[in-house]
Amino acid sequence: MKDTLDLFLRHRRALIDYATPIVGDSMRAEDVVQEAWLRFDSASPSPTSAEAGRGAVLQRPVGYLYKIVRNLAVDLSRRLKREAWMGDGGASLDGVAAAAPSPEQAAIDRDDLRAVAQALASLPPRTRTAFDLHRFENRTFAEIGQRLGISQTRAHSLVHEALAHCLDHLDRSSRL
């Protein structure tokens, strides 16, 4: 026990400094480090515990101590965030945003999608193919160039032209 206590005391300040940014302040970090000591001490074998089959000698006791501190600090941080979010016990969820967009936003998004689809349909075939390969099939400009029999630079230009055309079409449709 004396060895584990000496080890803990030598690293106590560093452990507090390690836990502070995770839990948000040094007072909570000290609580976490104290709890870590209790767990570390109970997990560390005593001279008689190895004989009793309680545990084996820790290979990296400092690393284990830091892991305990980190786990406890993360748990405390999560609990504090959950409690702050719950606020009044979870009775009011008025401030929580809905997962689905509003009907107005859905209508705007449908109009935008329709405008982009029209813009893509009006592109020359090679430009449309280059854009489709890049945006929907994640092809590189070199792969697009090879597939279309053009240079990598020209493939980049075609994709850029298509994107600019879509953005221009989208901008014009939103002004209507």
C-alpha positions in Angstrom: 0.0 0.0 0.0 2.9 2.4 0.8 4.3 2.0 -2.7 0.9 2.7 -4.3 0.3 5.7 -2.1 3.8 7.1 -2.9 3.1 6.6 -6.6 -0.3 8.3 -6.3 1.1 11.3 -4.3 3.9 11.8 -6.8 1.4 12.0 -9.7 -1.5 13.7 -7.9 -0.9 17.2 -9.2 -0.4 16.0 -12.8 -3.6 13.8 -12.5 -5.6 16.9 -11.4 -4.2 18.9 -14.3 -5.1 16.0 -16.6 -8.7 15.8 -15.4 -9.4 19.6 -15.1 -10.1 20.3 -18.8 -12.3 17.2 -19.1 -14.5 18.1 -16.1 -14.4 21.8 -16.4 -12.8 22.9 -13.1 -10.1 21.9 -10.7 -12.4 21.3 -7.7 -14.2 18.6 -9.6 -10.9 17.3 -11.0 -9.7 16.8 -7.4 -12.8 14.8 -6.6 -12.2 12.7 -9.6 -8.6 12.1 -8.6 -9.6 11.2 -5.1 -12.1 8.7 -6.4 -9.5 7.3 -8.8 -7.2 6.8 -5.8 -9.8 4.7 -4.0 -10.3 2.5 -7.1 -6.6 2.3 -7.8 -5.8 1.3 -4.2 -8.5 -1.3 -4.1 -7.3 -2.8 -7.5 -3.7 -2.8 -6.5 -2.5 -6.1 -5.0 -1.2 -6.1 -1.5 1.5 -8.4 -0.4 -1.0 -10.9 1.0 -3.6 -10.4 -1.7 -1.5 -12.2 -4.4 -1.4 -15.2 -2.1 -5.1 -15.0 -1.7 -5.6 -14.8 -5.4 -6.9 -11.2 -5.3 -4.9 -9.9 -8.2 -1.6 -9.8 -10.1 1.0 -7.1 -10.0 0.1 -4.1 -12.2 2.5 -3.9 -15.2 2.0 -0.1 -15.8 0.5 1.3 -12.6 0.9 5.0 -13.7 -0.9 4.3 -17.0 -3.6 2.4 -15.2 -4.0 5.3 -12.8 -4.4 7.8 -15.6 -6.9 5.5 -17.3 -9.0 5.4 -14.1 -8.9 9.2 -13.9 -9.8 9.7 -17.6 -12.8 7.3 -17.3 -14.1 8.9 -14.2 -13.6 12.4 -15.6 -15.4 11.5 -18.8 -18.3 9.9 -16.9 -18.6 13.0 -14.7 -18.5 15.3 -17.7 -21.2 13.3 -19.4 -23.4 13.3 -16.2 -23.0 17.0 -15.8 -23.9 17.7 -19.4 -26.9 15.4 -19.1 -28.1 17.1 -15.9 -27.6 20.5 -17.5 -29.6 19.4 -20.6 -32.4 18.0 -18.4 -32.5 21.2 -16.4 -35.9 20.9 -14.7 -35.9 17.2 -14.7 -36.7 16.8 -18.4 -40.2 18.2 -18.0 -39.8 20.8 -20.7 -38.5 20.0 -24.2 -39.6 23.3 -25.7 -36.1 24.4 -26.7 -35.3 21.1 -28.5 -35.3 21.4 -32.3 -37.4 19.0 -34.3 -35.5 16.4 -36.3 -37.6 17.1 -39.4 -37.4 20.3 -41.4 -40.4 22.7 -41.2 -42.9 22.5 -44.1 -41.6 25.8 -45.4 -38.0 24.5 -45.4 -39.1 21.3 -47.1 -40.8 23.3 -49.9 -37.8 25.5 -50.4 -35.5 22.4 -50.5 -37.8 20.7 -53.1 -37.7 23.8 -55.3 -33.9 24.0 -55.0 -33.6 20.3 -55.9 -35.9 20.8 -58.9 -33.8 23.8 -60.1 -30.6 21.8 -59.8 -32.1 18.8 -61.6 -33.2 21.2 -64.5 -29.7 22.7 -64.6 -28.0 19.3 -64.8 -30.4 18.2 -67.5 -29.5 21.3 -69.6 -25.7 20.5 -69.5 -23.9 19.2 -72.5 -23.5 15.4 -72.2 -19.8 15.3 -71.7 -20.0 18.0 -69.0 -22.9 16.2 -67.3 -20.9 12.9 -67.4 -17.8 14.5 -65.9 -19.9 16.1 -63.1 -21.8 12.8 -62.4 -18.5 10.9 -62.2 -16.9 13.4 -59.8 -19.9 14.1 -57.5 -21.8 10.8 -57.5 -19.1 8.2 -58.2 -16.3 10.0 -56.3 -13.9 9.7 -59.3 -10.7 11.8 -59.5 -10.1 14.2 -62.3 -7.4 11.9 -63.6 -10.0 9.0 -63.8 -12.6 11.2 -65.4 -10.1 12.4 -68.0 -9.0 8.9 -68.8 -12.6 7.7 -69.1 -13.7 10.7 -71.3 -10.4 10.8 -73.3 -9.5 14.3 -72.1 -6.8 15.8 -69.9 -7.1 16.0 -66.2 -7.2 19.8 -66.4 -10.1 19.7 -68.9 -11.9 17.2 -66.6 -11.5 19.7 -63.8 -12.8 22.5 -66.0 -15.9 20.5 -67.0 -16.8 19.7 -63.4 -16.2 23.3 -62.4 -18.4 24.5 -65.3 -21.2 22.1 -64.3 -21.0 23.3 -60.7 -21.0 27.0 -61.7 -24.0 26.3 -64.1 -26.0 24.6 -61.3 -25.2 27.4 -58.8 -26.2 30.0 -61.4 -29.4 28.2 -62.2 -30.2 27.8 -58.5 -29.5 31.5 -57.9 -31.8 32.5 -60.8 -34.6 30.3 -59.6 -34.4 31.6 -56.0 -34.9 35.2 -57.3 -38.2 34.3 -58.9 
